[in-house]
Each structure stands twice: as C-alpha cells, then as structure tokens.
Amino acid sequence: MEIYYTPSSSKLLFNNKAITNSGYNTLMINLQNISLQRGPQRLLDDSSATIQPKHRAAIIGANGCGKSSLFKLLLGHISLDNGNIFIPKQWRVSYMAQEVNENHRLALDYVLDGDKNLRAIEQRIDDAQVNDEHTALTQAYADFEVADGYSAKSRAEQLLHGLGFKQADMSKAVSDFSGGWRIRLNLAQALMCPSDLLLLDEPTNHLDIDATLWLEQWLKAYKGTILFISHDRDFIDAIAGQILHIEHQKITTYTGNYSSFETQRAMSLAQQQANFEKQQQRIGEITQFVNRFKAKATKARQAQSRLKELERMEKIAPAHVDSPFSFRFSEADKTSDPLLSLEKANIGYQPDAAIVEKAELTLRSDTRIGLLGYNGAGKSTLVKTLVGDLPLLQGQYSASEHLKIGYFAQHQLEFLDLEASALLHIQRLSPTVSEQVIRNFLGSFNFHADKALDPIKPFSGGEKARLALALIVWQKPNLLILDEPTNHLDLDMRHALTLALQLYKGALVVISHDRHLLKNTVDQFYLVANHSLRLFDGDLTDYQQWLKESLQQSKSHDNNTSTTAETGDEKVNKKLLRQQEAAKRDKLKPLNNSIKKIERDMEKQQQALEVIQEQLNDESLYQDDKKSYLQELLQQQGKLKLSIEKLEEQWINSQEQLEELQVG
C-alpha cells in the first residue's frame, strides 16, 4: 500500500483510482487500518488514528514499538504492509533528522539550508545576475522578499542562540561539533523550514533545561500541526493536546497531555484484577517516600512544590504497573558522614582560567542535589571533579574512607565492551556470583533470555544506557552522581529510574533536563553560574524565571555596550574588545593545538588499523606456519584499538574544556 497526499478537491486517490470523498476531511492526517512489519517483528497491526490540523500530538510507547517507523511511514521512506495514510497534499512537511553525515558547511549556513525554497530563490538570483536577465532578477528579488529572505539570517541566529549555541559557533563547520550538538543543528534546521506539519523525533534528547524551555515556547507559538516523539513527560505535558500510545501493535488515541494519559490509563488498568496487588505495592512504596520527606520538609516553596509532585506520583503509579522494569538500589555495604566535601575549590582545566571558583560543597549520606545552570557554565566539570576524574586547581577535596561512587555519564556508554554480553559485564564485577542471580537481576532491567546472553554490539542507545545503569546499581554505591541519565531512556524506564532513586538511601547529585525526574528525586538545587557554585533558593519554576531575568540582563548589557561604542569613547572600547578577544584566543590556543594533534594522531592510528585489518582478511595468514605472525598482528590490532579509544576520550574531554573556556 501507499501514502496518499490528499488533494484539496473532493476526491481521493485509492490504489491509483479516483473515488468519492464521502465527507472525508482532507485537511487532517488519517491512518486507516495500517499494518507494518520490519524483519521478523510486527510493529503495527490494523491500527487507525486521526490527527486534526494544528493539533500537537505526542507519540509514546516503549523503545522498539514502532514510533520512529511511523515517522518514516509519514515521510514515505518505508512502505506499509497494509492500510492507507492520508496527508493533505498542500502541506509542507519539516522533519528533524537524527543523524548528520560528515558536513563541512558552516553552522549558520547549515541551518539556513532548512529553508529549501529560500535557497532556490537565492540560486535564481545568482543565475539571473550571471546571465544578466533583468526581468528574472526582479521576480526573484520579489519572491525573496515574500519568503522573508532579508530576515533569514537573523531568524537562523535566533534559533541557534535559543538552542544553546554561541555567536562564535555560527562560523564553525558542522563537522567540528560533537554528535549531540549536531543533532541540535538538525533541530534548528527543521525549525527554520517553513512548514504546515512538523515531525520531531526526540527533540529534547540532547538539550539542557534552558534550551528545552526555549523550545517549548517556540513550539507553542508554531501555527501548524506538530507530531513528536518524546520521553520527556514535562515537555509532553507542556506541548501535547493528544497522545498516540503504541502498545501491543495498536495505536490508542488519548485526548489531553501526558498527565491526562496516565490518569486515563491508570483507571483502565485498575479494572484488571491481576494488576491490583502490584498497584497497591507500588503506591505503598511511594507513600512511604512521601511520608519520609514530609517529616523533614519545611514551608519553603521548593519543599511544598515537591510534596505536591510526590503525592501526584501516588495517583499515577497504577499507569505503570505493567512496566518491564522493576529495579531497586540495594543499600551500600558501608557508608560515612560526610561522604565528600569541597572547600575553597577552584575547578577547571587551566590554573589561570578556573570555571568555578571558591566552591563550597558538603555531600552527606542523605544529600540529594540537582545541579542547575547554563550549558557550559561548569556543571559537568564540577561532576568530573566530584568523581575524581579532574583534580582541583586550588582548594581542598576530602573523601571519606567508605566513599563508593556510582557515576553515570553519556560518554561512559562508549566504554562498554561491545563484544561481551550483559551477563558477562556483571560477571566481570562479581565472578563468584551465580549466573541465575545475575540473570534475575538483569531481568529487572528487561534483559531476558538471549538479550542477557548475546553481545551488546547491536543494542540501541537506550539498551546500552540501561546496561550502564544496571552496572552502577549492581555495585551498591553510597553516592550516586548522574549526568543526564535519562537520554535514550523511554518513559517506562524513566519512571522506573525515578522510583528507584526515590527509594535509594544514599547521597545523590543529578544533572538532568528531565524536570519530572528532578522534581521527584532531589531535595535542593545548586546553581552553577558566573564562575560560582551556590545554593539555589527556589524550585524549577523559580529557575525558569531566573533564566528569563538573566537573558534580559544580558541583552541590556549588550545594548549598553553597543551604545557606549557609538560615543566618543568608541576607539577605546573597540581597542579594549580587541585586546580581550586576543587574550582569549591566546588562552585557547594551546587547547586548540592539542585538539588538532589528537585528531592527527587518531587519523594516523586509524590508517594503521585499517592496514592491519586488511592483512587479517588474507586467508593464507591463518595457516599453521604463519601462526606467530598472526598473533603479532592481532596484538597490534588490540593495541591500536585501545589507543584510539583513549584518544577519542581525550578528544571528547578537550572539546568540553574548550566549550567551557569559551563560555567563561
């Protein structure tokens, strides 16, 4: 079957034949009895759904249920096995891609490329000028004005600033950015494209809170239809008015946002007697946590706000009773109080350029902290210092005798052994524990049967993140430090993680753009901003207000600077600015040189590895008389792979250092 882009007339195309429209509304998306199979897996079976024009619908469901495949169907990238999809013919569709190929376009140009019509007009202008065609040139300029071409650069820059890019980033090549930042560029490109239907696949996955809040405001002002996939429940609540839930190969439509969906689904599941006892157990656990928090809560706004969130958790718990995830953090074997402290700590990568100065922080056995602050302000640098990966530039770092840290960061997924199974990862940590005990444990993370025994190489990003979390849980830490733990996790897994963190009895430090997780797991917030670390007296609503005020102050400062530059002191100010920029370039030069050297070394070693791998493809090498040479090549291959991994880690760390120094 095919996708049919419905004409604006009263007829539809069906199997290439015109049929009467029988009152069918051609201005909406209609999925009619669609079925889809990918390989051996049946994703959708005789499912139907309707999305009205200008509606905002969130597609939710477990990883692998078919959410992204549904997008591919809408885009025409894959074909249905049965059924029909109708999309209004006149609709312009914009899609946020999940990957960026090697691209040397400048970031600003890459975003402007999203407006293909504008780029085509610009080409017409160039062609008309070259061919000296005055009539064509006049028409092209008229079309350029209609397409808001004169404001395009400004609009693209606003998109990039909103998504966390700095002015200096505009002139960087796309290939200079890390994977997460390239995805942000894809998002900006999709938003730049004039559209009637906007398809967004996990748009907040690589955003911090600041950029997520900005995106929410942008989408609320968008005039067209939005269909988006997200695992961020607060983001869904803010944007969606309709939920498409994919489960058991069916699409079920719910009216309202995610909170409304949870309530409706909880009522439905509550009618199933088999789930009743499990519901009561889950509610009891959350109630216990709420009561524990009430005993220490004050009248502070943050505490009261959090109590409301926790009490709401009791009500929606039944909506997740059929989740495949049910893990818990075991209590640490030993602990101390305090676990760790920083005194007058200067944090960063270069002695003369501390990112955070004179930091004071004590982590007690029951501390639960959420870190807030602009991207690049130093949150991840602080975390690396806490886990001991980055030594202090100045000050005192004190760790207790029984400190045992469980650290989760996205780059750690790269250090999982792709050839090993989930079971083997645990066995390496605890060789004497029985296989059945480990398999039972992995089952709580939904690694069952072959999934626990097969190599993890083909695992999705979400599955690898789950395994990384499982490894941390297994080791019973008394201090958990989590840097964006929910990236790649679906809603059920995020909910399970939230519950597990609520019941966790150790200390907790979290960086996350998932506001629901923050509101339900931490007791206080610390703000990293302006080279300082301080207790933030407020909740996430207050933080959103702080962001707005900071942005206004920044704009006011920029305007004042611009006004001053136009006065009689213009030459002095420009000279000072040039001196400041030169000093900044000098400060960054050693790091830039280091990054270039790492890249050169990586390229050389990658070439050497390719030569060895080509030699290993020679079948004659595996004869008995060449066994020693084969062993030598295999050793060289192993050493090169290990060296390249270390260089990649150095490159990632150096890029983060560069980013934070540029912000500073």
N, C-alpha and C positions, 0 to 999 in steps of 0.2 A: 504493500500500500504506500501512498504518498502523503506529503504535506500539501494542503491546498491553501494558497493565499487567496482569500475570497475576494471577488470583485465587488465594487460598490453598487453594481446593478442588482436586480432581484433574482439573479441566477447564480448557482454554484457549479463548480466543476466536480464531477464524481466519476472516477475511472475514465477521465477524458470525455465524458458526455455531459451535456448541459441538462440540469434538472431544475425544476421549480423550487424556489426558496421556501415556500410554505411557512412564511413568517419568521424564518431564522434570522437572528440579528447578526449581520455581517461585521459589526464593529466590536466584536469580542473574540477572545480566544476560546475555542471549543475543542476539547479532546473527546473523541467519540469511540468508545469501546476499543481502546488501544491495547495492543499486546506487544511485548518486546522481550526477546531472548538474546543474551550475549554469551556466546560459548555455551557451556552446559547449564548456565544459570538463567532461570526465568525471572526477569525483573518486574514486569508488569503483565497482568493477565485480565483482559476485558475490562479496562478501567476507563472511567469518564470523569471529566471535570470541566468547569467553565470559569473563565476569568473575565470579568467585566472591564470595559475601558476605564482607565485612570485608577483602577484598583491597585493595591500594593499587597501582593501575595507572597508569603514565605513558604518555601518547600522544605519540609523537615522529614527526618527519618534516619535510621541507623546508617553508619558507613556501609557502602556497598549495596544499598537498597535500590539505587537507580536514579538518584537526584540529578547528578551530572549528566547521565544518559538522557534524561528527559530534556535537559537544555540542548543537548546535541540533536535530539529529535526536532525541537523547535527551530533550530538553526539549519536543519536539513543536512547535517553532517553524517547522520546514520538513518537507516530506513526502518519503518515499522514492520513487524511481522503480520499485524492485522490492525484494522481500525483506521481512523482518519483524524488528522489535525487540521483545524481551520484557523488561519490568521488573516486579519484584514489586509488586503493587497496593498493598500496605500500606506501602511505603517512602515516607518523607518525603524530598523532594529539595531540596537547597540549592545555589544556583548563584551564583558570583561574576560579576557583570556587568562589562563592560569600559568602559562609559560611564556618566556621571552627567549627567542633564539639569539645567538651572538649578534649584537647590533651595535654599530659604531655611530648611529645617529645621536645628535645631542639631545639631552633630555627634553628640552623645550620643544625642539622640532618633532621629536617622537610623539609628544602629547598633541601637538597641532595636527599631526598626521591622522588623528582620530576623526577630524572633520574632512572626510574624503571629498565632499562637494567643494569645500573651500580650496583644497589643494588642486582640484581640477580647474577651478576658475583661475587660480594663480598660474597654472600652466598655460591656460588660454591667453592670459595677459602676456606672458613671456613669448609665446608663439606669435601673437599679433604684433608685438614690438619688433621681434626679429624680422618678420615678413612685411613690416610697415603697413599693416592693414588697419586703417583708422576706424572704420565702422565696427569691425570686430573688437577692437580695443575699447571703444566707447561702450559697447554692450557688455564686455567682460568686466569693466570697472563698475558698471551699473549693477551687475549681478554680484560683484564683490561687496558692494555696499549693502545690498539686500541680505547677503549672508553674514552680515556683521563682521566683515573681514578686518575692518580698521581696529576693532576691539579684540580681535582673536588672541593676539599675543598677551594682552593684559589678562584676558579670561583664563588662558592657559597657565599663566604665572600664579593667578589666584588659586587655581585648582592645586597646583604643586605646593604652594605655601600651606594651604589647608590640610594637605596630606603629609606635612612634616618636612618638606624639602626647603633648604635654604637657598638664598639668591645665588650663591656660588655654585649650587648644584645644577642650575639651569644649563650651564655651558659644559657640563660633564657628559661624556659618552655613556650611553645606556650600559655598555659592557663594563664600565667602571663601578657599577653598583652591585651590591650583593643580591642574592636571589629574592629576599623579602622586599627590598627596595625596588627591584624590577617589577614585582607584582603591583606595587603601589603605582608605578608608572603606567602599567596596564589599566589600572583602575582610573587614573587621571585621563588616559586616552579614551576610555569608554564614556566617561562623563563629558568629555569635550565633544563627542559626536552628537549632533542634533538627532533626536530620536523620539519615537512615539512609544516604543517598547524597550525597556532597559532590563537586560539579563545580567545579574551579578552572582557569581559563584564564590561564596565565602569572602565577601569584600573586606571584612574586618580581621581576617586571619593574621595579617602581618601589620596591623595598625596598633598604635598605643591608644590610651584613653582619649588623649587630646584629639588625635586625628579621627577617632571613632565618633566623638561628639560633633566634630565639624561635619563629617559625612552625614550624620543623622539630619542636621539642619539643611544640608544641601538637598537630600532626598525628599525631605518634607516639602521643599519648595518646587520640586520637579513636577511638571504638568502632565506627564504621560503615565503609562502603565508600567509598574515595576514587578518583576518576578525575580525573587532572590533566594539563594541557598545560604543558610547561616546556622551556626551552632552557638551563637551569642544570644541568649534569651532576652537580655535587656535591650539589645539592638532590635530584635524582632518585635518586642513589645512596643518600642518607640515608632516603628515604621509600618508594621503589617496590620491590615484590617481583615485579612483572610489567611487561613492556614491550609496548605495541601500536605497531608500526612501520608507518606508512602510506607505501608506496612503490609506484610503478607501478600505482596504483589498487587495490592489495590491502592488507589488514591482516595482518601477520605477528606472531604472538604469541611472545614470548621469556620464559622464566622467569628471574627474578633482576632485579638492578638494571641501571643503565646500563653500568657497567663489565663486567658479565657479558654484556650485549647486544653490546658492542664485540668482546669476545673471540669470541663465537659467530659474529658476522657476519664478523670477520676470517678465521676458519677457512673459512667458506663462500666468501668472495671469493678466498681464496688458491688455491682449487681451479680458478679460472678463469685459464687460461694468459695471456689477454690482459692481465690486471692485474699479472702477476708483475713485469715490469720497472719499472712505475710504483711498485709497492710497495717494491722494493729501493732505488729512488732516494729515496723519502720516508724510509725507515728510515736510509739513509746520511746524509741531512741532519740528522736528529735525533741520530744517533750522534755526528756531528761537533760538534754543540752540547753534548751531554753531556760529551764529552771536553774541550771548551774550558772548561766550567765546572769539571770535576774538577781542572784544572790550578791553579785559584785558590781552590778550596773548602778550608775549614778543618774542624776537628772540631766546629764549632758545630752545635747541634741544628738550626737553621734550614737550614744548608747540607746536612746529611745528609738531612734530610727532603726537601729539594728534589731532591737526586740521585735518591732513590727515585721521585719523581714523574716526573722526566725519563726515567729508564730504563724506566718503565712506558709512557711515550709511544712508545717504540720498538716495544713489543709490540702496541699497539692501532692504530698507524699504518695498517696494511692495511685497517682497517674504514672508512677514509675515502678510499680511493683513487679512488672514483667520484664524489667531491665535484665540483660545478661550479665551485668556487673554487680558484684556484691562484696568488694574487698574492704578490709579494715587495716589500720595501722596497729601493729602489736606494740605493747608498751616496751620501752627501751629496757635493757637488762640493768643498766646503771645510769645515774644522772647526777648532776651537780647544780648548785645555785649560787651565783650566776654561772651560766654556761660560757659566755663570751662577752668581752667588753672592749670598746674603743675609747681612748682618752686623748684629746687634743690631736686627733688624727688628721693628717693631710693625705689625701687619697688621689692617685693618678698614676701617670706613666713617666713623667719627667719632673725632676725636683723643682724646677723653676716654673712649672705650669700645673699646679695642683687643680684637679677638677672639683674636689670637695675639700674644704679647709676646716681645721679645728673641730672635727666631728666628735660628738659625744654620744655613745650608744651602749646600753647595757641590755643584754638578752638574758632574761631569767628563764627558769624552767617552764613558766606558763605564759611567756610573752607571745603575743600574736599581732604581728605588724604587717600593714600593707604599705608599700613604697609608692609615692606619687611624684610626678614631676615631668617636665617636658622630655621628649625624646632627645637623647644626647646630653641631658643635664648631669648624668653620672649615676643613675640607678644601678645599671649593670656593673659599672666599675666598683660601686660600693659592695655589691653582692660578691664579686670576684675577690675583693679584699676580705670579706667575712669568711669565705670558704678557704682562704689561704693561698689562692692562686696568684694574687697580686700583693707584694709586700708594701707596707706603709712607706710613704715618703718621709713622714715625720710623725712622732707621737708614739702611743703605746697600744699594742694588741695583746690582750690577755685571754687565754683559752683555759678552761678547766680541765682537770685530769681525765674526766669521764666524757668529755665532749665527743659526740659522734654525729657528724653532719650527713644529712641526705640532701644532695644537691641535684636539682633538675634545671637544665638549660637546653635550648634547642640544638646548639652545636654538638651536644653530647650524643645525639642520635647517630652522628657520623662515626662514632667510635664503637658502635655495636659491631659485633663480628657477624658479617652478613652470611658467612658460610655455616654458622652454628645455629642450632635450634633455640627456641625459648627455654626449653628444658635444660639444655647444655649450659646456657648462660647462668642459670641458677645453680646447677651442679658445680660449676667452677667456683662459686662463692661458698658452697656448703657440700663438699664431696661426700660427707658421711650421711647425709640425709637421704631417706629412701625416695625412690622415684615416684611412688604413689603420693607421698606427702607433697612433693613438688608439683605433681600434676593436679592435685586438688587445689593447691594454691593458684596455679596458673588458670585453672578453670574459673576462678572468681574474677579474672580479667578477660574472660571469654576466649581463652586459648585452650580449646578442647581437642582431643584426639590428634589427628595429623597436624593441626595448627600448632600444637605444642612440640611436635617432634620434627617438623620439616625445617630446613634452613630458612632464615628470616629474610633472605635477599629479596624475594618478591613481595614482602609485606608493604602495605600502604604506609604513608606518613603517620596516620592515626594509630595503626597497629604497632609501629616502632615506638611511638610516644607512649603507648600503653605498656609496652615491654620495659621501657626505661623507667617508668613509674613503678612497675612491679619489682624491678631490681632494687629500687630505693626502699619500697615497703618491706621487702624481704629482710633487709639489713637492720631493721628496728632502730632508726636514728632517734636521738633526743632533740635534735634541731633540724627542722626542715627548711631549706632555702629553695624557693621555686621561682624561676624566671620564665614567665609566660608558659605555664604548664598546660594550658588548655588548647594551644594551637594544634590543629589537626584532630582534636577530640570531638566526637559527636555529642549531642545533647544528653543522651543517657549516660555516657561516660563522664561528662562534666558534672552531672547531677550526682553520680556515684562518688566522684572525687570530692565534691562539696560535702557530702555526708561523711565521708571518711575523714576529712580534715576537721569537721566539727567534733568527731569522737576522738581525734588524735590528742594525746595528753602531753605532748612535748611542746617545744617552742617553735614558732612559725614566722617566717619572713617571706612575703609574696610580692612579686611584680606581676601584674596581670591587667589586660584590657577587658577582662570578663568582670563586669561590675557586679553581677549576681554572685559570683564566687567571692569577691572581696567583701561584699556586704554581709555575707553569711559565714565568714570564717575568721575575720580579723577583728580585734578589739580596738585598735587605734591605727592612725595613719601618720607616717612621717613624710615630709616633703623635702625632696632634693631639688634645690633651685638656687641660682645666684651663688654658686660655689659653697653652699652651706647645706647642712642637714638639720632639720628642726621638726619638733612635734607639730602636726597639723591639727588645729583645734576646730574640728568640724567633720562632716560626713562627705559623701561623694557629690551631693547636691551643692554643698559649700565649695567643694573643689571646682566644680563646673563654673560657679560664679567667680572664683579666683582666677580661672583661666581667662574668662571674658575681661575682667579688670586688667589682668596682665597684658593682654593683647591691646586693649585700649591705651594703656600707658606706653606700650612700645610704639604704637602708631603716633601718639602725641609726641614722644621723644624724637621720632624720625621727622615729624613735621617741623618741630622746633629746630632740629639740626639743619633741615633744608632751608628754613627761614634765615637762620644765622649765616648760612653760607652765602646768602644773597646780599648781606650787608657789607659794610666797608672792611670787615674782617675776613672777607671771602678767601683771600690768598693765604692768610694764616691758617684758617680752618682746613683748606684743601691740603696745605703742606703737612699739617698735623695728621690728617687722614692718610696721606701717602706714607708718612713715617710709620703710622700704626700698621698699615697694611704690609709694609716692607718688613717690619719687626715680626708680624705674624707669619709671613712667608719664610723668614729665616728660621723661626721656631719649628715650622712644619717641614722644612727641607730635609733634615736627617730622616724623619719618618717616611717621607715620600721616597727618598732614595732607598731606604730599607725595603719598602714595599716592592719597588722596581727590581731590586736584587733578588727578593724572594720569588718574584714572578719569573725572572730569568732562570733561576735555579730549578724551579718547578718545570719549566719548559724543557730544559736540558735533561732532567731526570725522566720526564715523561717520554722523551725521544729514546733515551737509553732503554726504558722499559719496553717500548714498542719493538725495538730491535730484538730484545731477548724473547718477547712473546712470539715474534715471527720465527725465531730459531726453534722455539719449543713446538711449533707446528710441523716441524720436519719429522716425519715418521721414522726415518733411519736413526734418529737420535735415541730411540727407545730400545735399541739392540743392546745385548749384554756388554759388548766391547766398548760401548760409549756411556756406560752407567755412571762412571765418575764425572765425566763432563756434564752429563745431565744433572747430577746432584749440584754441581758447581753453578750451573745456570739457574736452577731452582732457588739456591741460596741467594744469588744475586737478585733474582726477581723479588724474593721476600724482603730483602734489604731495601730495594728501591721503592717498593710499595709502602713500607714503613716510613721511609724518608719522605716520600711525597705526602703521606698523611700528616706528618709533623709540620712540613712546610705549609700545607693547607691550613692547619690550625694557627700557625704563626701569621699567615696572611689574614685570616679572619680577625685575630686579635689586633693586628696592626691597623686594619681598616676601622675597627671600633675605636681604637685610640685616636686615629686621625679625625673621625667624626666628632668625638667628644672634645678634642682640642679646637676644632673649627667652631663648635658652638661656644666654647669658652672664650 
